[in-house]
Each structure stands twice: as C-alpha cells, then as structure tokens.
Amino acid sequence: MPHSNPTTFGVIGSGWRSAFFLRLARSAPDRFRAAGVVTRSAERGAELSAQWGVPAFASVAELLRAEAPDFVIASVPWAVMPDAVREVVGLGARVLAETPPAPDLPGLRALWADVGGSGRIQVAEQYLLMPGHAARLAVVREGIVGEPTSVQVCSTHLYHAVSMIRGLLGVGFEPAVVSARSFTAPLADPLSPDGWSGDSTPKEASTTLATLDFGGRMGLYDFTDNQWWNPLRTRRIVVRGSLGELVDDHVVRLADPTTPVESHLVRRQTGIDLNLEGFDLDHISFDGRVVYRNPFQGSRLSEDDIGVATLLERTGAWARDEGPEPYPLADGLQDHLISVAIGESLATGRHVTTTTEAWAAAAGR
C-alpha cells in the first residue's frame, strides 16, 4: 500500500552516485519520489530526464521554485561539495550531503563555521544501516558481548569505515591517536566498476592498516585497493567486548561464569531452491528472535540500496519534523577528520592525534 508520507527529494549532480538515488525512486515509487535533478548542462539534464523520467533544472533555486521536496541531495565532487551545501542552506532548504561533506580539514572547519548551526544538514552515511551491519549493531548495543572495546573493519574505506568503527564502539567526538602504515603485494584484480577485465595477472596492490586509539577503546582499519569490487578479498567485521566477541555473523560470549556459548546471525533469504516468494531478504535473527527486518521487502534491493533507502526515508521524516536526525553533519565531519588523520599518518610515518573540534562541543558529546 502507498505510504502516507512518501519521501521527496531533489538531486544536485549527474554522476554515477546520483543514479543510486534516482534508481531507488524508480524501484519504490510508493516510498520515494525524485522531484528533479540539477545539472550543469542542458544536454546532460535531457539525458537524465529521458533515462529516469525526472525533470531537469539549471539551478537549485529553479528546482525549489518548481517543486517542494523534503530535502535536496548534494551528490557532487568533493571539491565543490561545501559550496553546494551552503547554497541549499542559503535557499532555506534541507540538505543531505554525500560523503565526505568537505575534502580536507580546513574545509571541514569552514563548512561548520558557515552552516553548522543551521540544523539543516545531514550526511549520507549508510553503512550501519545496511542489513548485515544493522543486525550486528543491534546485537552489540544489546550488550551481548559486553562493553565493546575494539572493532576491526576490513570492508570499506576511510570515512565509511571510521563511521562503522565509531558506531560499533559507541565513541563520539573524543580525540583519537591514529597510526597508519601501507604495504604492497601482488594481487589479481579481475573486477572493477567497468566490469570483468578478463585479466588475472597479479598487480601491485596497496593495503592500508591503521590503529585508532580512542583511549581505552580501539579501532583497526584494514583496506586494500579496490576492495569494494575485488572478489578475492573478503570482508571482516570483528567486535571484541568485555564478555565475548562478534566475528562477521558468529558470536561467542559467556552464558554464565563457566559456560562460553556460540550463536550466529541467521538470514532468512527467500527465493532460494523451491521457495517461490521471490528473491529477497526477509529478516536476520539471533538465537531465534528477529534483530533486523527488511523495511523494503518486495523491492528486491541490494544491501547497499537498502541502507541508502533507509537513510533517505529517515532523512525525509527528519525534514518533515517527524523523526530524529539520521546522521548529523557533526558526525560526518568527525568521520572525515579521522580519515584525514589516517592519510596524514600514512604520509608522515608518525602518530597523529586528532583535535577536539567546534562541532564536538555543539553536538554535546
């Protein structure tokens, strides 16, 4: 049935990431509506209109005059992201900024100084909203493994991985001591965004390892070039706590002082073998109870799309004053602050300690 408040959004930008949002509007039209897309050229706007069935506009102001979307998504390159965010806020609209919201530390500080107090900005960080990670986060927040003390993320890069580490550890804006190193080794790289190459020749690939010391709690960042696409490198999520640990979908913890027990996160995936419900994720359970249920069941979305769709819906509720902030600007800035420190430590070979920034005090954490 149609939802009473479908989320409406505009998009600034015409790159590959903009297509993620437009595709969701087409996949779940009862939940989302793309009000229009802002492009730099009329030709590109015409292409997007033909491809996605959405109107194209020459400026954000023109879009907002023609439509009244809940919010506008800024999906533009790093260098111009801060100005796009400032423009939308200056026009009185709410904005969902793609990651990262600014390219470097001066840019992060300037963006916060200019519009941090507006209350109109969220950041498009979806990783802990993806089904598998959301289920893991639910188990950790229940205290199943006790107090989380360390998190290893070997999956995605920089600010996304930092967001996962901070979220699973439950850390806020305290300083972090960052130490990063890079190593190279041969690795076949047969798949990229352009598709299968047909080449299995190993090539030099760089792996970055970084420790993030939050003072009693620690994150381990582990990322290899093109890990998103390369099927020869798996993902690992490890959460160690005071009473046990979670490794991917496996959990061990104490049931009583002399009884360690093991459990698993279990997916109910339809459409396999003789199940005729259609290929879809139904839910994820733990010890016989559901800890995550797919809010977009029937749309046949990938895990990343489910995470993005959940973020869009929550951003729409926030924009209509019907729900809390899904991912405030302060958190997006903090994620990239730490990822910038990873890059600095990698370049200098030294520890880097992040500073307490203005957005930390404003966030009250």
C-alpha positions, -999 to 999 in steps of 0.1 A, spaced: 0 0 0 12 36 -6 29 52 24 11 82 38 42 104 36 64 93 7 98 109 8 105 135 -20 140 147 -28 159 167 -54 194 158 -66 223 181 -74 247 163 -97 246 139 -126 274 114 -118 273 77 -111 263 82 -74 233 103 -83 219 73 -102 217 54 -69 191 78 -56 172 80 -89 171 42 -92 156 39 -57 128 63 -66 120 42 -96 123 9 -76 100 20 -48 77 47 -62 53 44 -32 82 53 -8 102 78 -28 98 105 -55 126 123 -72 114 159 -77 142 167 -101 179 168 -108 201 199 -112 228 196 -139 255 219 -153 244 214 -189 210 212 -206 223 182 -227 231 162 -196 198 172 -180 179 159 -211 198 126 -209 188 121 -172 152 131 -178 150 106 -206 166 79 -186 149 83 -152 117 103 -160 125 132 -138 126 169 -147 160 186 -150 168 221 -137 196 245 -143 199 256 -107 189 247 -72 168 278 -70 149 268 -101 142 233 -87 129 248 -54 107 272 -72 91 244 -92 89 218 -65 89 215 -27 110 184 -20 115 173 16 153 178 11 179 182 -16 208 156 -21 242 172 -29 259 145 -49 288 164 -64 326 160 -63 345 166 -31 359 200 -41 325 216 -47 305 198 -20 309 225 6 296 252 -17 267 231 -28 257 225 8 260 263 16 238 271 -14 210 248 -4 210 260 32 211 296 20 180 290 0 162 278 32 160 241 22 173 210 40 202 191 25 216 156 26 254 159 17 272 130 1 303 118 19 326 135 28 309 169 33 343 187 27 376 174 12 401 184 39 405 197 75 403 235 66 372 227 45 356 208 73 362 236 98 350 263 73 318 244 65 309 240 102 317 277 109 294 288 80 264 265 83 270 241 112 245 259 133 217 259 107 203 225 117 195 218 81 223 193 71 225 156 73 252 133 58 247 104 35 264 77 56 246 44 51 269 17 61 255 9 96 220 9 80 229 -20 57 211 -52 69 242 -72 80 258 -43 98 225 -31 113 220 -66 128 255 -66 142 250 -32 157 217 -43 173 234 -73 189 263 -52 202 240 -25 216 221 -52 235 253 -59 254 256 -95 241 294 -93 241 296 -69 270 312 -35 266 327 -31 231 364 -24 235 378 -29 199 364 -30 164 381 -42 132 367 -31 99 381 -48 68 355 -38 42 352 -2 30 375 28 31 383 59 52 352 78 65 328 49 59 350 25 79 355 52 106 318 56 108 314 19 114 342 18 140 328 48 159 292 34 157 301 -1 169 324 12 196 299 38 207 325 66 207 316 102 200 340 131 194 369 124 217 404 127 203 419 97 186 456 88 182 460 75 147 489 54 134 488 42 98 511 22 75 508 9 39 521 -24 24 521 -36 -12 518 -71 -25 507 -87 -58 470 -93 -62 449 -102 -92 422 -75 -98 397 -90 -122 366 -68 -115 361 -31 -114 332 -6 -119 338 -11 -156 331 -49 -153 352 -80 -156 386 -73 -173 394 -109 -183 429 -104 -169 440 -125 -139 476 -112 -138 486 -102 -103 495 -65 -100 509 -45 -71 481 -36 -46 483 -14 -15 469 -24 18 465 3 45 464 -7 82 456 19 108 450 18 145 426 44 160 432 47 198 402 64 215 417 60 250 406 25 262 388 17 230 405 8 197 397 6 161 416 -13 134 412 -1 99 422 -26 71 416 -17 35 431 -30 2 429 -11 -31 396 -18 -49 384 -40 -20 348 -29 -28 349 -48 -61 377 -74 -59 361 -108 -52 394 -121 -40 393 -101 -8 365 -108 16 351 -86 43 357 -90 80 339 -72 109 352 -80 144 338 -65 176 356 -76 207 338 -69 241 343 -75 278 322 -107 277 329 -121 242 333 -112 206 314 -110 173 332 -120 141 311 -114 110 279 -135 118 294 -156 146 292 -146 182 308 -162 213 301 -150 248 296 -162 284 262 -176 294 275 -179 330 310 -177 346 319 -212 334 299 -215 302 310 -199 269 284 -204 242 283 -197 205 255 -183 183 250 -170 148 232 -142 130 209 -161 106 194 -147 74 160 -156 61 166 -152 23 136 -160 1 137 -172 -34 163 -200 -28 157 -235 -40 119 -242 -41 109 -210 -22 87 -191 -46 83 -159 -26 108 -141 -49 145 -134 -42 146 -110 -12 159 -106 23 132 -111 48 149 -108 82 181 -115 102 176 -134 135 198 -141 165 191 -170 189 156 -174 174 145 -138 176 145 -112 148 171 -84 153 167 -69 118 137 -69 94 140 -56 59 119 -24 57 118 -26 19 108 -62 15 93 -68 -20 115 -42 -37 143 -67 -43 170 -42 -33 207 -50 -27 221 -45 8 237 -12 -1 205 0 -17 185 -10 14 210 11 35 206 41 12 168 37 11 166 36 49 187 67 51 166 85 26 134 76 44 148 87 77 161 119 62 126 126 49 110 120 83 136 144 99 130 170 72 92 169 79 99 171 117 86 135 121 117 118 133 153 123 146 184 132 127 196 102 108 233 113 105 241 148 116 267 170 100 289 168 131 292 130 128 301 132 91 327 158 98 342 137 127 344 107 104 364 126 78 385 143 104 398 109 114 402 96 78 423 128 71 444 118 101 449 83 86 462 99 54 485 122 73 499 94 94 504 74 62 523 102 46 545 112 75 550 78 92 541 94 126 512 92 150 486 118 145 463 129 173 430 145 163 419 177 179 386 184 196 367 205 170 339 231 173 313 206 161 321 183 191 310 210 216 280 218 195 270 181 194 272 180 232 292 148 232 
